[in-house]
Amino acid sequence: MLIGEVARRSGVSTRMLRHYDALGLVRPTGRTVGGYREYSAEDVRRIFHVESLRSLGLSLKQIGRALEDPAFTPSALVSDLIRWTEDRLEREQELLERLRAVDASAPTGWQDVLRIVELMQGLDSTSAARRQQAVLARPGSTPVPAELLAGAVLAEADPHVAGALRWALARSGGDGVAALADGVHAQDADVRRRAVLAIAEMAEAPGADAVLTDALGDPDTTVRRHAALALGRRGVTATVPTLVGMVVEGSHDVDAAEVLGTLSRDPGRADRIMTALVDELAAPTADSATRIRLAQALVELPGTAVREVLRQLARDDDPAVALVASAFVTVLDERSPEDRGDDEDS
């Protein structure tokens, strides 16, 4: 077959076939009387072999070795090709996400595009200070897609940069809760923590309560605590066990005690919270520091029953607990009835 017919049958251009010939990759077996290339059936099969290997990403030099060198083994090369392809796909995915972020910002001109690109470049910086500056220095007139900020929130380990990103996300005007949804269910506990902490700062946004309520059952303690503090401030009773546990364990116990005090303003919850704290006071595992934290939490609760519990603690066998409880009784006695939350007829 002449080169034109081979090109038609194989789908390889005559220019590429001549290139293969020049490289010695596929040389036609014969020549016509007029000097034209003439390909045999075996030559055509070799062309298809070359094209098949090209489709896997092999270079023409690698293909030549593969077809000519009997000692050439594919295993190592194929592994390299897999790694190179994965790297390329990762880069292209990053590019795709950048393009989507630019598109989502609805730019009205190239200056808007450049501002978004500058923000993305700043967020990719290895310097935490540079990343924070990129967030805080953003012009307020430039809309930033919630998805872009949410992705940065979920990946950011520096607490200062993370705080700036959460602030920007909460004020982005987009659906930050939806943008963080994937992070709430991530396998990495650190990602879930960042997602829930960010949603906690948007607790009044639509859908936030439902996501935070699910997070109360998260296997990670920190995730549950972030959710409990946010929901407790919004009056969700289901947070009480987690909040009491935070007081017991001394993790953000002051914040937890304040939220328990707020929840206790509802008479329907006050008794439950009081009972939970008193039960922990009586637990055999409660050491001196734990019982002092529980006494501090009790002071946040309204009603006369709290003073009775603290008076009993003022006679506790543990001198440190007794001293703290006695001081709290004095503080409560000096408060007005309204501040104490006493009943009118008490």
C-alpha positions as CSV (number, residue, x, y, z in Angstrom):
1,M,0.0,0.0,0.0
2,L,1.2,3.5,-0.8
3,I,1.4,6.1,1.9
4,G,-1.9,7.8,0.9
5,E,-3.9,4.6,1.3
6,V,-2.2,3.8,4.6
7,A,-3.1,7.2,5.9
8,R,-6.7,6.7,4.9
9,R,-6.9,3.3,6.5
10,S,-5.0,4.0,9.7
11,G,-6.1,7.6,10.4
12,V,-2.5,8.6,10.7
13,S,-1.6,11.6,8.5
14,T,0.9,11.3,5.7
15,R,3.1,13.9,7.5
16,M,3.2,11.8,10.6
17,L,4.0,8.6,8.6
18,R,6.9,10.4,7.0
19,H,8.0,11.5,10.5
20,Y,7.8,7.9,11.8
21,D,10.0,6.9,8.8
22,A,12.6,9.6,9.5
23,L,12.8,8.4,13.1
24,G,13.1,4.8,12.1
25,L,10.0,4.0,14.0
26,V,8.0,2.6,11.1
27,R,9.9,2.3,7.9
28,P,8.1,1.0,4.8
29,T,9.3,-2.4,3.7
30,G,9.6,-1.4,0.0
31,R,9.6,1.3,-2.6
32,T,7.9,1.5,-5.9
33,V,9.7,1.8,-9.2
34,G,9.0,5.5,-8.9
35,G,10.6,5.7,-5.4
36,Y,7.3,6.0,-3.4
37,R,7.0,4.4,0.0
38,E,5.2,1.0,-0.1
39,Y,3.9,-0.4,3.2
40,S,3.4,-4.1,3.8
41,A,0.6,-5.6,6.1
42,E,3.3,-6.0,8.8
43,D,4.2,-2.3,8.5
44,V,0.6,-1.3,8.9
45,R,0.3,-3.5,12.0
46,R,3.4,-1.7,13.4
47,I,1.7,1.6,12.8
48,F,-1.3,0.5,14.9
49,H,1.1,-0.7,17.6
50,V,2.7,2.8,17.6
51,E,-0.6,4.5,17.8
52,S,-1.8,2.3,20.6
53,L,1.3,3.0,22.7
54,R,1.0,6.8,22.0
55,S,-2.6,6.6,23.3
56,L,-1.1,5.6,26.7
57,G,1.1,8.7,26.8
58,L,4.4,7.1,25.7
59,S,6.8,9.4,23.8
60,L,8.0,8.3,20.4
61,K,11.4,7.5,21.8
62,Q,9.9,5.3,24.5
63,I,7.7,3.6,21.8
64,G,10.9,2.9,19.8
65,R,12.5,1.2,22.8
66,A,9.4,-0.8,23.6
67,L,9.1,-2.2,20.1
68,E,12.8,-2.8,19.5
69,D,14.4,-3.7,22.8
70,P,13.5,-7.2,24.0
71,A,14.8,-6.4,27.5
72,F,12.4,-3.4,27.8
73,T,9.8,-4.1,30.4
74,P,6.6,-2.1,30.6
75,S,6.0,-2.3,34.4
76,A,8.2,0.5,35.5
77,L,7.3,2.8,32.6
78,V,3.6,2.2,33.1
79,S,3.9,3.1,36.8
80,D,5.7,6.3,35.8
81,L,3.0,7.1,33.3
82,I,0.3,6.6,35.9
83,R,2.1,9.0,38.3
84,W,2.7,11.6,35.5
85,T,-1.0,11.4,34.5
86,E,-2.2,11.8,38.0
87,D,0.0,14.9,38.5
88,R,-1.3,16.3,35.2
89,L,-4.9,15.6,36.1
90,E,-4.4,17.3,39.5
91,R,-3.0,20.4,37.9
92,E,-5.9,20.5,35.4
93,Q,-8.4,20.0,38.2
94,E,-6.8,23.0,40.0
95,L,-7.1,25.0,36.8
96,L,-10.7,24.0,36.4
97,E,-11.5,25.1,40.0
98,R,-9.8,28.4,39.4
99,L,-11.8,29.0,36.2
100,R,-15.0,28.1,38.0
101,A,-14.1,30.5,40.8
102,V,-13.5,33.3,38.4
103,D,-16.7,32.5,36.5
104,A,-18.7,32.4,39.8
105,S,-17.5,35.9,40.7
106,A,-19.4,37.2,37.7
107,P,-16.6,39.6,36.6
108,T,-17.7,42.6,34.7
109,G,-14.2,43.3,33.4
110,W,-10.7,42.1,33.4
111,Q,-9.8,44.0,36.5
112,D,-12.3,41.9,38.4
113,V,-10.7,38.7,36.9
114,L,-7.3,39.9,38.0
115,R,-8.4,40.6,41.6
116,I,-9.8,37.1,41.9
117,V,-6.7,35.6,40.5
118,E,-4.5,37.7,42.9
119,L,-6.6,36.5,45.8
120,M,-6.2,32.8,44.7
121,Q,-2.5,33.3,44.3
122,G,-2.3,34.9,47.7
123,L,-4.2,32.0,49.3
124,D,-1.7,29.6,47.7
125,S,1.2,31.4,49.3
126,T,3.4,29.4,51.7
127,S,3.5,32.4,54.0
128,A,0.6,32.6,56.6
129,A,1.0,36.4,56.8
130,R,0.7,36.7,53.0
131,R,-2.5,34.5,53.0
132,Q,-4.0,36.6,55.7
133,Q,-3.2,39.8,53.9
134,A,-4.7,38.4,50.7
135,V,-8.0,37.9,52.6
136,L,-8.1,41.1,54.6
137,A,-6.9,43.4,51.8
138,R,-9.5,42.3,49.3
139,P,-11.6,45.3,48.1
140,G,-15.1,45.1,49.4
141,S,-16.5,45.8,45.9
142,T,-15.1,42.6,44.5
143,P,-17.4,39.6,45.1
144,V,-15.7,36.4,46.1
145,P,-17.4,33.1,45.5
146,A,-18.3,31.3,48.8
147,E,-16.9,28.1,47.3
148,L,-13.4,29.6,46.9
149,L,-13.4,30.9,50.5
150,A,-14.9,27.6,51.9
151,G,-12.2,25.6,50.1
152,A,-9.5,27.8,51.7
153,V,-11.2,27.5,55.1
154,L,-11.1,23.7,55.0
155,A,-7.5,23.6,54.1
156,E,-6.1,26.4,56.4
157,A,-4.2,25.2,59.4
158,D,-3.0,28.6,60.7
159,P,-5.5,29.9,63.3
160,H,-5.0,33.6,62.4
161,V,-5.5,33.0,58.6
162,A,-8.4,30.6,59.4
163,G,-10.1,33.3,61.5
164,A,-9.8,35.9,58.6
165,L,-11.2,33.3,56.1
166,R,-14.2,32.5,58.3
167,W,-14.9,36.2,58.7
168,A,-14.7,36.7,55.0
169,L,-16.9,33.7,54.3
170,A,-19.6,34.8,56.7
171,R,-19.7,38.1,54.9
172,S,-19.4,36.9,51.4
173,G,-23.1,36.9,50.7
174,G,-23.0,33.4,49.3
175,D,-24.3,30.1,50.7
176,G,-21.4,29.4,53.0
177,V,-23.1,26.5,54.7
178,A,-23.7,24.7,51.5
179,A,-20.1,25.4,50.4
180,L,-18.8,23.8,53.6
181,A,-21.1,20.8,53.3
182,D,-18.4,18.4,51.9
183,G,-16.0,19.4,54.7
184,V,-18.6,18.5,57.4
185,H,-18.6,14.9,56.2
186,A,-14.8,14.6,55.4
187,Q,-12.9,11.6,56.7
188,D,-10.2,14.0,58.1
189,A,-11.2,15.1,61.5
190,D,-9.2,18.4,61.1
191,V,-11.3,19.3,58.1
192,R,-14.5,18.5,59.9
193,R,-13.4,20.7,62.8
194,R,-12.7,23.7,60.4
195,A,-16.0,23.2,58.7
196,V,-18.1,23.1,61.8
197,L,-16.2,26.0,63.4
198,A,-16.9,28.1,60.3
199,I,-20.6,27.1,60.2
200,A,-20.8,28.0,63.9
201,E,-19.9,31.5,63.0
202,M,-22.8,31.5,60.6
203,A,-25.2,29.9,63.0
204,E,-28.1,32.1,61.8
205,A,-27.7,31.2,58.1
206,P,-30.3,28.9,56.6
207,G,-29.4,25.2,57.0
208,A,-26.8,25.8,59.7
209,D,-28.8,24.4,62.6
210,A,-29.4,21.1,60.8
211,V,-25.7,20.7,60.0
212,L,-24.6,21.5,63.5
213,T,-27.2,19.2,65.0
214,D,-25.8,16.3,62.9
215,A,-22.3,17.3,64.2
216,L,-23.4,16.7,67.8
217,G,-23.0,13.0,66.9
218,D,-19.6,13.3,65.3
219,P,-17.0,10.9,66.6
220,D,-14.6,13.7,67.1
221,T,-14.8,15.4,70.5
222,T,-13.8,18.8,69.2
223,V,-16.3,18.8,66.4
224,R,-19.1,18.0,68.9
225,R,-17.9,20.8,71.2
226,H,-17.9,23.5,68.4
227,A,-21.4,22.4,67.4
228,A,-22.7,22.4,71.0
229,L,-21.5,25.9,71.8
230,A,-23.1,27.3,68.7
231,L,-26.4,25.4,69.1
232,G,-26.5,26.0,72.8
233,R,-26.4,29.8,72.2
234,R,-29.4,29.3,70.0
235,G,-31.3,27.5,72.7
236,V,-31.0,23.8,71.6
237,T,-31.6,21.5,74.6
238,A,-29.8,18.6,73.0
239,T,-26.5,20.3,73.6
240,V,-26.7,20.0,77.4
241,P,-24.8,16.7,77.8
242,T,-21.9,17.9,75.6
243,L,-21.8,21.2,77.4
244,V,-21.7,19.6,80.8
245,G,-19.0,17.3,79.6
246,M,-16.9,20.3,78.5
247,V,-17.2,21.7,82.1
248,V,-16.2,18.3,83.5
249,E,-13.2,17.9,81.2
250,G,-12.1,21.6,81.4
251,S,-12.3,22.2,77.7
252,H,-13.7,25.7,77.0
253,D,-15.5,25.2,80.3
254,V,-16.1,28.9,80.9
255,D,-17.9,29.2,77.5
256,A,-19.8,26.1,78.2
257,A,-20.9,27.3,81.6
258,E,-22.1,30.6,80.2
259,V,-24.2,28.8,77.6
260,L,-25.6,26.5,80.2
261,G,-26.6,29.6,82.2
262,T,-28.3,31.0,79.1
263,L,-30.2,27.7,78.5
264,S,-31.3,27.6,82.2
265,R,-33.3,30.8,81.8
266,D,-35.9,28.4,80.4
267,P,-37.5,26.8,83.4
268,G,-38.1,23.6,81.4
269,R,-34.4,23.2,81.0
270,A,-33.1,24.6,84.3
271,D,-33.9,21.5,86.4
272,R,-32.3,19.2,83.9
273,I,-29.1,21.2,83.7
274,M,-29.0,21.6,87.5
275,T,-29.4,17.8,88.0
276,A,-26.7,17.0,85.4
277,L,-24.1,19.3,87.1
278,V,-25.0,18.0,90.6
279,D,-24.7,14.4,89.4
280,E,-21.2,15.2,88.1
281,L,-20.3,16.7,91.5
282,A,-21.2,13.5,93.2
283,A,-19.3,11.3,90.6
284,P,-16.5,9.3,92.3
285,T,-14.1,10.2,89.5
286,A,-14.6,14.0,90.0
287,D,-11.3,15.4,91.4
288,S,-10.9,18.8,93.1
289,A,-10.4,20.8,89.9
290,T,-13.4,19.2,88.3
291,R,-15.7,20.0,91.2
292,I,-14.5,23.6,91.3
293,R,-15.3,24.0,87.6
294,L,-18.8,22.5,88.3
295,A,-19.3,24.9,91.1
296,Q,-18.4,27.8,88.8
297,A,-20.9,26.5,86.3
298,L,-23.6,26.4,89.0
299,V,-23.1,30.1,89.7
300,E,-24.3,30.8,86.2
301,L,-27.7,29.2,86.9
302,P,-30.7,31.1,88.2
303,G,-32.8,30.1,91.2
304,T,-32.5,29.6,94.9
305,A,-31.6,25.9,94.6
306,V,-28.1,26.8,93.3
307,R,-27.3,28.6,96.6
308,E,-28.4,25.5,98.6
309,V,-26.0,23.3,96.6
310,L,-23.2,25.7,97.0
311,R,-23.8,26.0,100.8
312,Q,-23.4,22.3,101.0
313,L,-20.2,22.5,99.0
314,A,-19.0,25.2,101.4
315,R,-18.8,22.4,104.0
316,D,-17.1,20.0,101.7
317,D,-14.2,17.8,103.0
318,D,-12.0,19.2,100.2
319,P,-10.7,22.6,101.5
320,A,-10.2,24.0,98.0
321,V,-13.8,23.1,97.0
322,A,-15.2,24.4,100.2
323,L,-13.3,27.7,99.9
324,V,-14.5,28.3,96.3
325,A,-18.1,27.4,97.1
326,S,-18.2,29.7,100.1
327,A,-17.0,32.6,98.0
328,F,-19.6,31.9,95.4
329,V,-22.4,31.8,98.1
330,T,-21.2,35.2,99.2
331,V,-21.3,36.5,95.7
332,L,-24.9,35.1,95.1
333,D,-26.1,36.6,98.4
334,E,-24.9,40.0,97.4
335,R,-26.8,39.9,94.1
336,S,-30.3,41.4,93.7
337,P,-33.1,39.0,93.4
338,E,-33.4,39.9,89.7
339,D,-29.7,39.1,89.1
340,R,-30.0,35.9,91.0
341,G,-33.1,34.8,89.1
342,D,-35.0,34.1,92.4
343,D,-38.7,33.6,92.4
344,E,-40.7,36.5,93.7
345,D,-41.9,34.6,96.8
346,S,-38.5,33.1,97.7
